[in-house]
Amino acid sequence: MPTNKNILVTGGAGFIGSNLIEALLQNNNTVTCLDNFSTGYRKNIDRFFDNPHFSLIEGDIRDLDTCRQAVEGKDLVYHEAALGSVPRSIENPVLSTHVNILGFVNMLTAAKDAKIPRFIYASSSSTYGDATYSPKVEDKKGFPLSPYAVTKHVNDMFARNFTALFGIETIGLCYFNVFGPYQDPNGAYAAVIPKFINLLLEHKQPTIYGDGKQSRDFTFVKNVVNANLLAGDAQLIENKHEHINVACNESIDLTSLTNEIIQSLAKYDPAIASIQPAYADARKGDIRDSMASIEKAKRILGYSPKIFVKEGVEKTTEWFFQQFSEKAK
Ligand SMILES: NC(=O)c1ccc[n+]([C@@H]2O[C@H](COP(=O)([O-])OP(=O)(O)OC[C@H]3O[C@@H](n4cnc5c(N)ncnc54)[C@H](O)[C@@H]3O)[C@@H](O)[C@H]2O)c1
């Protein structure tokens, strides 16, 4: 894993980016965060400002000059900045396209012009689209079901293209439903786990869209951070562009997941045990079932998941409960 390197993390004030920065700083790297705080928060990175090896550039990846400034002198780039959320991209495809495609190409161009040897970026399980087989393997994609999925699919094509044309090494880490501390629980586009935890802590009923039998390979963020660290200096023997699933190869349906969350929170607040989820119509653009093969991650990165969904939910509810209690003081 990278040590004593000069590293740029875009989207570092977000959920995954801030967890990644924490691990990179622990490994004695110097880290610059580039973020425009559109969906990320200063509170996610407050704890790094005391570290002289951390710095922030507040800026937008849609601006090529900002990207060029951010990559200057760096050994490695982790590109996490994007607008997440399938529903957000359906409501505003233009904005998601600007940030996720133009911003991506800006970052990739800045990195290759600055002769950064390796560019690691956040890809997404949404790129499997309408493929129905399971578990998903990297070279068998379906047709994307949302503008968000299209943007992530286009990222993969640009990365492969830039590797072929310019020789920059690119690794797309294809995340499957990541969850954990520092994930945003608020707003219309919040992910299911932090959103449900926050609702339950307020004794409100969470709503599952669909019949609750849709399943996901929920991946605790520490596994994702670990995959990123491994990708930082893995030997790319087979290809200079790789697209690699990062998940647990374990899926759980949404009703069971919600029950896990309820039981886990009930340890802190017994009244939560009696809350049952409501059900509403399924949302457009959502994949029905999603589970990853992680054979490629094992082979190329030496990755294996360390924390599975049950333990991850326990760690996550504990963190959110602490945040909730501190706010209530
Ligand atoms: N969370 C998941 O389950 C998941 C799954 C698959 C892929 N991903 C991808 O992983 C990456 C990180 O996701 P996350 O869950 O941490 O999301 P997040 O919203 O918490 O983090 C994204 C960060 O990017 C920043 N950002 C957005 N637009 C920007 C811009 N124009 N310029 C500069 N910064 C900008 C935001 O302010 C935020 O801090 C994203 O690329 C996302 O698409 C996430």
The ligand as a Tripos MOL2 file, in Angstrom:
@<TRIPOS>MOLECULE
LIG
   44    48     1     0     0
SMALL
NO_CHARGES

@<TRIPOS>ATOM
      1 N1        -21.4220    5.1320   -1.9710 N.am      1 LIG1
      2 C1        -21.5960    4.1210   -2.8030 C.2       1 LIG1
      3 O1        -22.2880    3.1400   -2.5050 O.2       1 LIG1
      4 C2        -20.9480    4.1220   -4.1610 C.ar      1 LIG1
      5 C3        -21.1430    3.0230   -4.9980 C.ar      1 LIG1
      6 C4        -20.5360    3.0210   -6.2490 C.ar      1 LIG1
      7 C5        -19.7480    4.0910   -6.6370 C.ar      1 LIG1
      8 N2        -19.6070    5.1680   -5.8140 N.ar      1 LIG1
      9 C6        -18.7670    6.2840   -6.2650 C.3       1 LIG1
     10 O2        -17.7920    6.5420   -5.2780 O.3       1 LIG1
     11 C7        -17.4540    7.9300   -5.2720 C.3       1 LIG1
     12 C8        -17.6060    8.5050   -3.8800 C.3       1 LIG1
     13 O3        -18.9720    8.3480   -3.4800 O.3       1 LIG1
     14 P1        -19.4960    8.7470   -2.0380 P.3       1 LIG1
     15 O4        -20.5480    7.7740   -1.6790 O.co2     1 LIG1
     16 O5        -18.3530    8.9970   -1.1250 O.co2     1 LIG1
     17 O6        -20.2300   10.1270   -2.3950 O.3       1 LIG1
     18 P2        -20.1680   11.5490   -1.6710 P.3       1 LIG1
     19 O7        -21.2460   12.3540   -2.2960 O.co2     1 LIG1
     20 O8        -20.1720   11.3890   -0.2040 O.co2     1 LIG1
     21 O9        -18.7430   12.0740   -2.1280 O.3       1 LIG1
     22 C9        -18.5170   12.6880   -3.3600 C.3       1 LIG1
     23 C10       -17.6480   13.9190   -3.1110 C.3       1 LIG1
     24 O10       -17.3660   14.5340   -4.3680 O.3       1 LIG1
     25 C11       -17.5040   15.9340   -4.2110 C.3       1 LIG1
     26 N3        -17.8460   16.5340   -5.5050 N.ar      1 LIG1
     27 C12       -19.0110   16.3680   -6.2070 C.ar      1 LIG1
     28 N4        -18.9770   17.1000   -7.3160 N.ar      1 LIG1
     29 C13       -17.7710   17.7410   -7.3320 C.ar      1 LIG1
     30 C14       -17.1620   18.6540   -8.2250 C.ar      1 LIG1
     31 N5        -17.8090   19.0930   -9.3270 N.pl3     1 LIG1
     32 N6        -15.9110   19.1050   -7.9460 N.ar      1 LIG1
     33 C15       -15.2730   18.7070   -6.8160 C.ar      1 LIG1
     34 N7        -15.8080   17.8480   -5.9380 N.ar      1 LIG1
     35 C16       -17.0490   17.3670   -6.1930 C.ar      1 LIG1
     36 C17       -18.6310   16.1090   -3.2050 C.3       1 LIG1
     37 O11       -18.6560   17.3760   -2.5890 O.3       1 LIG1
     38 C18       -18.3360   14.9730   -2.2440 C.3       1 LIG1
     39 O12       -17.4620   15.3810   -1.2120 O.3       1 LIG1
     40 C19       -18.3480    8.5780   -6.3290 C.3       1 LIG1
     41 O13       -17.6320    8.6380   -7.5440 O.3       1 LIG1
     42 C20       -19.5080    7.5940   -6.4650 C.3       1 LIG1
     43 O14       -20.1190    7.6740   -7.7190 O.3       1 LIG1
     44 C21       -20.1770    5.2040   -4.5940 C.ar      1 LIG1
@<TRIPOS>BOND
     1     1     2 1
     2     2     3 2
     3     2     4 1
     4     4     5 ar
     5     4    44 ar
     6     5     6 ar
     7     6     7 ar
     8     7     8 ar
     9     8     9 1
    10     8    44 ar
    11     9    10 1
    12     9    42 1
    13    10    11 1
    14    11    12 1
    15    11    40 1
    16    12    13 1
    17    13    14 1
    18    14    15 2
    19    14    16 1
    20    14    17 1
    21    17    18 1
    22    18    19 2
    23    18    20 1
    24    18    21 1
    25    21    22 1
    26    22    23 1
    27    23    24 1
    28    23    38 1
    29    24    25 1
    30    25    26 1
    31    25    36 1
    32    26    27 ar
    33    26    35 ar
    34    27    28 ar
    35    28    29 ar
    36    29    30 ar
    37    29    35 ar
    38    30    31 1
    39    30    32 ar
    40    32    33 ar
    41    33    34 ar
    42    34    35 ar
    43    36    37 1
    44    36    38 1
    45    38    39 1
    46    40    41 1
    47    40    42 1
    48    42    43 1
@<TRIPOS>SUBSTRUCTURE
     1 LIG1         1 GROUP 0 **** ****
